[in-house]
């Protein structure tokens, strides 16, 4: 279950960062083997270590923390309640 464990850990880290007003982005790696190989090389990982994802953290601009995103991606036709 290592893939699920890594996904849960990554989500928890991004949620914790948000609670601390730190911005984050989750960059998927696994199972795209080209990405896995590039990260293995970039970080000089041993053969038995398989990278799952990269998490980037940083402090967002003050305005982006307090003002809503002007471009909403909400599309009501994509939400299904108790049926497809």
N, CA, C and O atoms as CSV, one atom per row, in Angstrom:
chain,resi,resn,atom,element,x,y,z
A,1,UNK,N,N,0.802,-1.211,0.000
A,1,UNK,CA,C,0.000,0.000,0.000
A,1,UNK,C,C,0.843,1.273,0.000
A,1,UNK,O,O,0.350,2.338,0.372
A,2,UNK,N,N,2.083,1.179,-0.404
A,2,UNK,CA,C,2.975,2.332,-0.315
A,2,UNK,C,C,2.483,3.516,-1.124
A,2,UNK,O,O,2.692,4.663,-0.727
A,3,UNK,N,N,1.829,3.260,-2.256
A,3,UNK,CA,C,1.343,4.362,-3.094
A,3,UNK,C,C,0.249,5.128,-2.362
A,3,UNK,O,O,0.232,6.359,-2.370
A,4,UNK,N,N,-0.653,4.404,-1.735
A,4,UNK,CA,C,-1.728,5.049,-0.978
A,4,UNK,C,C,-1.156,5.779,0.231
A,4,UNK,O,O,-1.566,6.899,0.534
A,5,UNK,N,N,-0.220,5.155,0.915
A,5,UNK,CA,C,0.413,5.798,2.070
A,5,UNK,C,C,1.082,7.115,1.679
A,5,UNK,O,O,0.967,8.114,2.388
A,6,UNK,N,N,1.775,7.105,0.557
A,6,UNK,CA,C,2.449,8.330,0.089
A,6,UNK,C,C,1.439,9.402,-0.294
A,6,UNK,O,O,1.649,10.581,-0.010
A,7,UNK,N,N,0.352,9.006,-0.929
A,7,UNK,CA,C,-0.682,9.969,-1.308
A,7,UNK,C,C,-1.317,10.596,-0.070
A,7,UNK,O,O,-1.548,11.805,-0.036
A,8,UNK,N,N,-1.597,9.784,0.942
A,8,UNK,CA,C,-2.177,10.292,2.188
A,8,UNK,C,C,-1.197,11.251,2.862
A,8,UNK,O,O,-1.595,12.322,3.321
A,9,UNK,N,N,0.070,10.878,2.924
A,9,UNK,CA,C,1.076,11.741,3.551
A,9,UNK,C,C,1.183,13.068,2.803
A,9,UNK,O,O,1.266,14.127,3.426
A,10,UNK,N,N,1.182,13.016,1.481
A,10,UNK,CA,C,1.285,14.249,0.685
A,10,UNK,C,C,0.079,15.149,0.922
A,10,UNK,O,O,0.228,16.360,1.084
A,11,UNK,N,N,-1.104,14.566,0.941
A,11,UNK,CA,C,-2.302,15.373,1.187
A,11,UNK,C,C,-2.251,15.990,2.585
A,11,UNK,O,O,-2.558,17.171,2.749
A,12,UNK,N,N,-1.869,15.210,3.582
A,12,UNK,CA,C,-1.788,15.736,4.940
A,12,UNK,C,C,-0.768,16.868,5.046
A,12,UNK,O,O,-0.977,17.836,5.777
A,13,UNK,N,N,0.325,16.741,4.318
A,13,UNK,CA,C,1.337,17.803,4.346
A,13,UNK,C,C,0.813,19.085,3.712
A,13,UNK,O,O,1.059,20.175,4.229
A,14,UNK,N,N,0.091,18.970,2.596
A,14,UNK,CA,C,-0.463,20.173,1.961
A,14,UNK,C,C,-1.550,20.798,2.829
A,14,UNK,O,O,-1.657,22.023,2.883
A,15,UNK,N,N,-2.366,19.981,3.514
A,15,UNK,CA,C,-3.384,20.517,4.418
A,15,UNK,C,C,-2.738,21.210,5.622
A,15,UNK,O,O,-3.192,22.274,6.042
A,16,UNK,N,N,-1.693,20.617,6.168
A,16,UNK,CA,C,-0.985,21.235,7.289
A,16,UNK,C,C,-0.355,22.556,6.858
A,16,UNK,O,O,-0.388,23.535,7.605
A,17,UNK,N,N,0.211,22.586,5.670
A,17,UNK,CA,C,0.807,23.827,5.154
A,17,UNK,C,C,-0.268,24.910,5.030
A,17,UNK,O,O,-0.045,26.058,5.414
A,18,UNK,N,N,-1.414,24.546,4.501
A,18,UNK,CA,C,-2.507,25.508,4.352
A,18,UNK,C,C,-2.913,26.083,5.710
A,18,UNK,O,O,-3.154,27.284,5.831
A,19,UNK,N,N,-2.989,25.228,6.727
A,19,UNK,CA,C,-3.341,25.688,8.069
A,19,UNK,C,C,-2.310,26.688,8.596
A,19,UNK,O,O,-2.641,27.554,9.406
A,20,UNK,N,N,-1.079,26.571,8.145
A,20,UNK,CA,C,-0.011,27.489,8.550
A,20,UNK,C,C,0.129,28.669,7.592
A,20,UNK,O,O,1.073,29.452,7.693
A,21,UNK,N,N,-0.819,28.789,6.661
A,21,UNK,CA,C,-0.825,29.852,5.633
A,21,UNK,C,C,0.395,29.754,4.724
A,21,UNK,O,O,0.942,30.767,4.289
A,22,UNK,N,N,0.808,28.532,4.447
A,22,UNK,CA,C,1.896,28.258,3.512
A,22,UNK,C,C,1.281,27.652,2.260
A,22,UNK,O,O,0.476,26.724,2.350
A,23,UNK,N,N,1.648,28.159,1.114
A,23,UNK,CA,C,1.144,27.621,-0.140
A,23,UNK,C,C,1.858,26.326,-0.495
A,23,UNK,O,O,3.000,26.101,-0.097
A,24,UNK,N,N,1.173,25.488,-1.243
A,24,UNK,CA,C,1.804,24.227,-1.653
A,24,UNK,C,C,1.216,23.766,-2.976
A,24,UNK,O,O,0.114,24.151,-3.366
A,25,UNK,N,N,1.987,22.931,-3.648
A,25,UNK,CA,C,1.509,22.300,-4.874
A,25,UNK,C,C,2.059,20.880,-4.895
A,25,UNK,O,O,3.217,20.637,-4.556
A,26,UNK,N,N,1.206,19.959,-5.297
A,26,UNK,CA,C,1.537,18.539,-5.346
A,26,UNK,C,C,1.854,18.209,-6.797
A,26,UNK,O,O,0.994,18.348,-7.667
A,27,UNK,N,N,3.060,17.781,-7.063
A,27,UNK,CA,C,3.490,17.430,-8.415
A,27,UNK,C,C,3.619,15.909,-8.499
A,27,UNK,O,O,4.517,15.314,-7.905
A,28,UNK,N,N,2.727,15.311,-9.229
A,28,UNK,CA,C,2.705,13.858,-9.323
A,28,UNK,C,C,3.898,13.297,-10.075
A,28,UNK,O,O,4.411,13.918,-11.005
A,29,UNK,N,N,4.328,12.129,-9.667
A,29,UNK,CA,C,5.455,11.441,-10.287
A,29,UNK,C,C,5.055,10.034,-10.695
A,29,UNK,O,O,5.025,9.693,-11.878
A,30,UNK,N,N,4.750,9.227,-9.688
A,30,UNK,CA,C,4.427,7.830,-9.914
A,30,UNK,C,C,2.997,7.707,-10.407
A,30,UNK,O,O,2.141,8.393,-9.848
A,31,UNK,N,N,2.665,6.912,-11.383
A,31,UNK,CA,C,3.405,5.835,-12.014
A,31,UNK,C,C,4.019,6.201,-13.375
A,31,UNK,O,O,4.350,5.304,-14.150
A,32,UNK,N,N,4.177,7.483,-13.678
A,32,UNK,CA,C,4.808,7.866,-14.940
A,32,UNK,C,C,6.306,7.593,-14.825
A,32,UNK,O,O,7.050,8.367,-14.223
A,33,UNK,N,N,6.725,6.489,-15.407
A,33,UNK,CA,C,8.100,6.018,-15.216
A,33,UNK,C,C,9.147,7.004,-15.725
A,33,UNK,O,O,10.254,7.051,-15.189
A,34,UNK,N,N,8.823,7.782,-16.734
A,34,UNK,CA,C,9.775,8.798,-17.206
A,34,UNK,C,C,10.056,9.802,-16.075
A,34,UNK,O,O,11.203,10.188,-15.852
A,35,UNK,N,N,9.002,10.216,-15.370
A,35,UNK,CA,C,9.168,11.142,-14.241
A,35,UNK,C,C,9.921,10.465,-13.096
A,35,UNK,O,O,10.790,11.072,-12.472
A,36,UNK,N,N,9.583,9.213,-12.828
A,36,UNK,CA,C,10.266,8.460,-11.772
A,36,UNK,C,C,11.763,8.416,-12.058
A,36,UNK,O,O,12.575,8.674,-11.169
A,37,UNK,N,N,12.128,8.090,-13.294
A,37,UNK,CA,C,13.541,7.985,-13.661
A,37,UNK,C,C,14.244,9.330,-13.574
A,37,UNK,O,O,15.383,9.401,-13.112
A,38,UNK,N,N,13.578,10.409,-14.015
A,38,UNK,CA,C,14.199,11.734,-13.958
A,38,UNK,C,C,14.440,12.170,-12.517
A,38,UNK,O,O,15.492,12.724,-12.198
A,39,UNK,N,N,13.465,11.920,-11.651
A,39,UNK,CA,C,13.644,12.303,-10.250
A,39,UNK,C,C,14.683,11.435,-9.564
A,39,UNK,O,O,15.455,11.920,-8.737
A,40,UNK,N,N,14.708,10.160,-9.902
A,40,UNK,CA,C,15.719,9.264,-9.341
A,40,UNK,C,C,17.113,9.776,-9.686
A,40,UNK,O,O,18.010,9.776,-8.843
A,41,UNK,N,N,17.285,10.209,-10.920
A,41,UNK,CA,C,18.573,10.735,-11.361
A,41,UNK,C,C,18.862,12.093,-10.708
A,41,UNK,O,O,19.958,12.319,-10.195
A,42,UNK,N,N,17.887,12.980,-10.731
A,42,UNK,CA,C,18.061,14.330,-10.200
A,42,UNK,C,C,18.464,14.315,-8.726
A,42,UNK,O,O,19.355,15.055,-8.310
A,43,UNK,N,N,17.797,13.463,-7.942
A,43,UNK,CA,C,18.063,13.411,-6.507
A,43,UNK,C,C,19.046,12.312,-6.115
A,43,UNK,O,O,19.295,12.078,-4.932
A,44,UNK,N,N,19.602,11.641,-7.127
A,44,UNK,CA,C,20.588,10.575,-6.905
A,44,UNK,C,C,20.083,9.540,-5.890
A,44,UNK,O,O,20.763,9.195,-4.924
A,45,UNK,N,N,18.871,9.067,-6.151
A,45,UNK,CA,C,18.255,8.106,-5.241
A,45,UNK,C,C,18.824,6.713,-5.462
A,45,UNK,O,O,19.149,6.351,-6.593
A,46,UNK,N,N,18.950,5.925,-4.395
A,46,UNK,CA,C,19.377,4.534,-4.569
A,46,UNK,C,C,18.307,3.753,-5.334
A,46,UNK,O,O,17.148,4.164,-5.390
A,47,UNK,N,N,18.701,2.643,-5.911
A,47,UNK,CA,C,17.796,1.847,-6.750
A,47,UNK,C,C,16.525,1.406,-6.030
A,47,UNK,O,O,15.466,1.302,-6.648
A,48,UNK,N,N,16.626,1.150,-4.745
A,48,UNK,CA,C,15.467,0.629,-4.019
A,48,UNK,C,C,14.473,1.719,-3.588
A,48,UNK,O,O,13.439,1.403,-2.999
A,49,UNK,N,N,14.767,2.983,-3.869
A,49,UNK,CA,C,13.871,4.095,-3.530
A,49,UNK,C,C,13.114,4.521,-4.786
A,49,UNK,O,O,13.725,4.813,-5.814
A,50,UNK,N,N,11.790,4.555,-4.701
A,50,UNK,CA,C,10.937,4.955,-5.826
A,50,UNK,C,C,10.242,6.259,-5.454
A,50,UNK,O,O,9.447,6.278,-4.514
A,51,UNK,N,N,10.521,7.353,-6.171
A,51,UNK,CA,C,9.854,8.616,-5.840
A,51,UNK,C,C,8.371,8.557,-6.198
A,51,UNK,O,O,7.993,8.040,-7.250
A,52,UNK,N,N,7.553,9.086,-5.324
A,52,UNK,CA,C,6.098,9.089,-5.515
A,52,UNK,C,C,5.629,10.431,-6.066
A,52,UNK,O,O,4.842,10.473,-7.011
A,53,UNK,N,N,6.106,11.524,-5.484
A,53,UNK,CA,C,5.689,12.857,-5.910
A,53,UNK,C,C,6.650,13.886,-5.334
A,53,UNK,O,O,7.498,13.578,-4.496
A,54,UNK,N,N,6.493,15.098,-5.800
A,54,UNK,CA,C,7.244,16.224,-5.258
A,54,UNK,C,C,6.228,17.198,-4.689
A,54,UNK,O,O,5.202,17.470,-5.313
A,55,UNK,N,N,6.510,17.721,-3.510
A,55,UNK,CA,C,5.681,18.761,-2.921
A,55,UNK,C,C,6.506,20.033,-2.863
A,55,UNK,O,O,7.626,20.035,-2.351
A,56,UNK,N,N,5.948,21.112,-3.389
A,56,UNK,CA,C,6.617,22.410,-3.336
A,56,UNK,C,C,5.854,23.301,-2.352
A,56,UNK,O,O,4.625,23.367,-2.389
A,57,UNK,N,N,6.589,23.982,-1.476
A,57,UNK,CA,C,5.982,24.846,-0.468
A,57,UNK,C,C,6.548,26.250,-0.582
A,57,UNK,O,O,7.698,26.436,-0.980
A,58,UNK,N,N,5.743,27.228,-0.235
A,58,UNK,CA,C,6.215,28.599,-0.240
A,58,UNK,C,C,5.176,29.522,0.358
A,58,UNK,O,O,4.025,29.136,0.559
A,59,UNK,N,N,5.588,30.737,0.638
A,59,UNK,CA,C,4.666,31.721,1.189
A,59,UNK,C,C,4.031,32.505,0.050
A,59,UNK,O,O,4.735,33.169,-0.711
A,60,UNK,N,N,2.696,32.437,-0.078
A,60,UNK,CA,C,2.022,33.171,-1.147
A,60,UNK,C,C,2.022,34.677,-0.868
A,60,UNK,O,O,2.215,35.117,0.266
A,61,UNK,N,N,1.802,35.446,-1.926
A,61,UNK,CA,C,1.666,36.886,-1.753
A,61,UNK,C,C,0.477,37.166,-0.848
A,61,UNK,O,O,-0.510,36.431,-0.863
A,62,UNK,N,N,0.573,38.221,-0.069
A,62,UNK,CA,C,-0.502,38.532,0.874
A,62,UNK,C,C,-1.861,38.628,0.193
A,62,UNK,O,O,-2.850,38.114,0.716
A,63,UNK,N,N,-1.923,39.275,-0.958
A,63,UNK,CA,C,-3.195,39.459,-1.643
A,63,UNK,C,C,-3.860,38.121,-1.966
A,63,UNK,O,O,-5.081,37.989,-1.874
A,64,UNK,N,N,-3.047,37.126,-2.346
A,64,UNK,CA,C,-3.625,35.849,-2.745
A,64,UNK,C,C,-4.184,35.084,-1.543
A,64,UNK,O,O,-4.996,34.175,-1.717
A,65,UNK,N,N,-3.761,35.438,-0.335
A,65,UNK,CA,C,-4.273,34.766,0.864
A,65,UNK,C,C,-5.630,35.310,1.272
A,65,UNK,O,O,-6.437,34.600,1.872
A,66,UNK,N,N,-5.877,36.567,0.948
A,66,UNK,CA,C,-7.093,37.204,1.460
A,66,UNK,C,C,-8.150,37.436,0.396
A,66,UNK,O,O,-9.333,37.532,0.721
A,67,UNK,N,N,-7.757,37.529,-0.861
A,67,UNK,CA,C,-8.755,37.812,-1.892
A,67,UNK,C,C,-9.142,36.529,-2.622
A,67,UNK,O,O,-8.297,35.668,-2.865
A,68,UNK,N,N,-10.420,36.408,-2.970
A,68,UNK,CA,C,-10.852,35.193,-3.674
A,68,UNK,C,C,-10.291,35.131,-5.086
A,68,UNK,O,O,-9.961,36.155,-5.683
A,69,UNK,N,N,-10.190,33.938,-5.600
A,69,UNK,CA,C,-9.729,33.735,-6.971
A,69,UNK,C,C,-10.787,34.290,-7.926
A,69,UNK,O,O,-11.932,33.839,-7.885
A,70,UNK,N,N,-10.444,35.245,-8.777
A,70,UNK,CA,C,-11.453,35.836,-9.667
A,70,UNK,C,C,-11.980,34.867,-10.720
A,70,UNK,O,O,-13.089,35.044,-11.225
A,71,UNK,N,N,-11.199,33.852,-11.052
A,71,UNK,CA,C,-11.636,32.894,-12.062
A,71,UNK,C,C,-12.097,31.607,-11.380
A,71,UNK,O,O,-11.286,30.786,-10.952
A,72,UNK,N,N,-13.394,31.456,-11.290
A,72,UNK,CA,C,-13.928,30.257,-10.656
A,72,UNK,C,C,-13.931,29.111,-11.653
A,72,UNK,O,O,-14.295,29.287,-12.816
A,73,UNK,N,N,-13.526,27.942,-11.191
A,73,UNK,CA,C,-13.558,26.755,-12.037
A,73,UNK,C,C,-14.772,25.896,-11.709
A,73,UNK,O,O,-14.883,24.763,-12.177
A,74,UNK,N,N,-15.671,26.431,-10.910
A,74,UNK,CA,C,-16.878,25.723,-10.511
A,74,UNK,C,C,-17.777,25.521,-11.726
A,74,UNK,O,O,-18.137,26.476,-12.414
A,75,UNK,N,N,-18.129,24.280,-11.973
A,75,UNK,CA,C,-19.071,23.946,-13.041
A,75,UNK,C,C,-20.125,23.017,-12.449
A,75,UNK,O,O,-19.858,21.834,-12.240
A,76,UNK,N,N,-21.330,23.542,-12.175
A,76,UNK,CA,C,-22.351,22.756,-11.496
A,76,UNK,C,C,-22.701,21.457,-12.217
A,76,UNK,O,O,-23.096,20.488,-11.569
A,77,UNK,N,N,-22.568,21.417,-13.526
A,77,UNK,CA,C,-22.913,20.201,-14.266
A,77,UNK,C,C,-21.920,19.065,-14.022
A,77,UNK,O,O,-22.158,17.939,-14.460
A,78,UNK,N,N,-20.816,19.340,-13.333
A,78,UNK,CA,C,-19.833,18.288,-13.025
A,78,UNK,C,C,-20.040,17.668,-11.643
A,78,UNK,O,O,-19.332,16.734,-11.267
A,79,UNK,N,N,-20.997,18.181,-10.897
A,79,UNK,CA,C,-21.259,17.663,-9.555
A,79,UNK,C,C,-22.520,16.802,-9.612
A,79,UNK,O,O,-23.544,17.210,-10.160
A,80,UNK,N,N,-22.424,15.624,-9.043
A,80,UNK,CA,C,-23.548,14.687,-9.034
A,80,UNK,C,C,-23.897,14.374,-7.584
A,80,UNK,O,O,-23.029,13.995,-6.798
A,81,UNK,N,N,-25.149,14.531,-7.240
A,81,UNK,CA,C,-25.605,14.298,-5.864
A,81,UNK,C,C,-26.399,12.998,-5.821
A,81,UNK,O,O,-27.494,12.917,-6.379
A,82,UNK,N,N,-25.852,11.988,-5.164
A,82,UNK,CA,C,-26.495,10.701,-4.917
A,82,UNK,C,C,-26.895,9.954,-6.191
A,82,UNK,O,O,-27.691,9.017,-6.137
A,83,UNK,N,N,-26.365,10.353,-7.292
A,83,UNK,CA,C,-26.588,9.660,-8.568
A,83,UNK,C,C,-25.553,10.153,-9.563
A,83,UNK,O,O,-24.905,11.172,-9.327
A,84,UNK,N,N,-25.391,9.454,-10.658
A,84,UNK,CA,C,-24.426,9.898,-11.662
A,84,UNK,C,C,-24.997,10.970,-12.520
A,84,UNK,O,O,-24.321,11.464,-13.423
